[in-house]
Amino acid sequence: MKPVSSVCLALVLLATGAAASAQNFSCGGVGVDEQQRIKAEAGSHDLMLTFATSTGAYMADVAVRIQDRRGTSVLEATCDAPIMLVDLPGPGSYRVTATADGASRQSTVTVAHGKRPARATFIWPASGN
């Protein structure tokens, strides 16, 4: 098993000068202690994404794209761990696309003022199914 750090591998912001973008994100959740730590931190972030297989096994190396209601990308990153915490430009509706092993999953999340975090879980078939 290759080692996985608690920081996402890459961040590419696709915003113009006037468009808002995600300000902060982190990935983690490898091992029980790290899962507890990142879940405890979730309340101070706008969005918590979880990546897993249909058997319940966590996934890593997931490409994530988040778009605002106008379709403007506010975050594109690859998360090297099963849980991603994201701070978004503000309240509203966001479209999240997560891609792993060539298969994409989508979810719409609503970030509401004072209610943190919004959550989405992305599930892929287990290998061999």
C-alpha positions in Angstrom: 0.0 0.0 0.0 1.4 3.4 -1.0 1.6 6.1 1.7 -1.0 8.8 1.6 -0.5 12.3 3.0 -3.2 14.4 4.5 -2.8 17.1 1.9 -4.4 16.9 -1.6 -2.1 16.4 -4.4 -3.1 19.2 -6.7 -5.3 22.3 -6.8 -6.1 24.1 -10.0 -8.4 27.1 -9.7 -10.4 27.8 -12.9 -11.8 31.2 -11.9 -11.5 34.5 -13.6 -10.5 37.6 -11.7 -14.1 38.3 -10.8 -15.1 34.8 -9.9 -14.9 33.4 -6.4 -13.0 30.2 -5.7 -12.6 27.8 -2.9 -10.2 29.2 -0.3 -9.2 26.2 1.6 -9.4 22.4 1.4 -7.7 19.4 3.0 -7.8 15.7 2.6 -7.4 13.0 5.2 -8.9 10.0 6.9 -6.3 7.3 6.3 -6.2 5.3 9.5 -8.6 5.5 12.5 -6.8 8.4 14.3 -6.8 10.5 11.2 -10.5 9.7 10.5 -11.4 10.9 14.0 -9.3 14.0 13.6 -10.7 15.1 10.2 -14.2 14.3 11.2 -13.7 16.5 14.3 -12.5 19.3 12.1 -15.5 19.0 9.7 -17.7 21.5 11.7 -15.3 24.4 10.8 -15.6 23.8 7.0 -18.5 24.3 4.6 -18.4 20.8 2.9 -17.3 17.3 3.8 -17.0 14.8 0.9 -16.5 11.1 1.5 -15.3 8.6 -1.1 -15.9 4.8 -0.8 -16.7 1.6 -2.6 -19.9 -0.3 -2.4 -18.3 -2.7 0.2 -17.6 0.3 2.5 -13.9 0.5 1.8 -12.6 4.0 1.6 -11.1 5.3 -1.7 -8.3 7.8 -2.4 -6.9 9.5 -5.6 -10.3 10.9 -6.5 -10.5 13.9 -8.8 -13.0 16.5 -7.5 -14.6 19.4 -9.4 -16.9 21.8 -7.7 -19.0 24.3 -9.6 -21.3 27.1 -8.4 -24.9 27.5 -9.5 -23.7 29.4 -12.7 -21.4 26.5 -13.7 -18.2 28.3 -12.8 -15.6 26.0 -11.4 -14.6 27.0 -7.9 -12.3 24.0 -7.2 -10.5 21.3 -9.1 -8.3 19.0 -7.1 -7.2 15.4 -6.6 -7.8 14.1 -3.1 -5.3 11.5 -2.0 -7.4 10.4 0.9 -11.0 9.3 1.5 -12.3 12.4 3.2 -12.1 16.0 1.8 -13.0 19.1 3.7 -13.7 22.3 1.6 -14.3 25.9 2.4 -16.5 27.4 -0.4 -16.9 31.1 -1.5 -20.3 31.4 0.2 -23.7 29.9 0.8 -25.6 28.4 -2.1 -25.9 25.4 -4.3 -22.9 23.6 -5.7 -22.4 20.7 -8.2 -19.7 18.3 -7.1 -18.3 15.8 -9.6 -16.0 13.1 -8.2 -14.0 10.8 -10.6 -12.1 7.7 -9.7 -10.9 4.8 -11.9 -12.5 6.6 -14.9 -16.0 6.6 -13.4 -17.7 9.9 -12.3 -20.3 10.5 -9.7 -22.2 13.7 -9.2 -24.1 15.3 -6.3 -25.6 18.7 -5.7 -25.0 20.1 -2.2 -26.4 23.2 -0.5 -24.2 25.2 1.8 -26.4 27.1 4.2 -25.3 30.0 6.4 -24.7 28.7 9.9 -25.1 25.0 9.1 -21.8 23.3 8.6 -20.8 21.1 7.0 -22.9 20.1 4.0 -22.1 16.5 3.2 -21.9 14.2 0.2 -20.8 10.6 -0.1 -19.7 9.2 -3.4 -19.8 5.4 -3.9 -18.2 3.3 -6.6 -18.6 -0.4 -7.3 -15.9 -2.5 -5.5 -13.2 -3.9 -7.8 -14.3 -7.1 -9.5 -18.0 -6.4 -9.2 
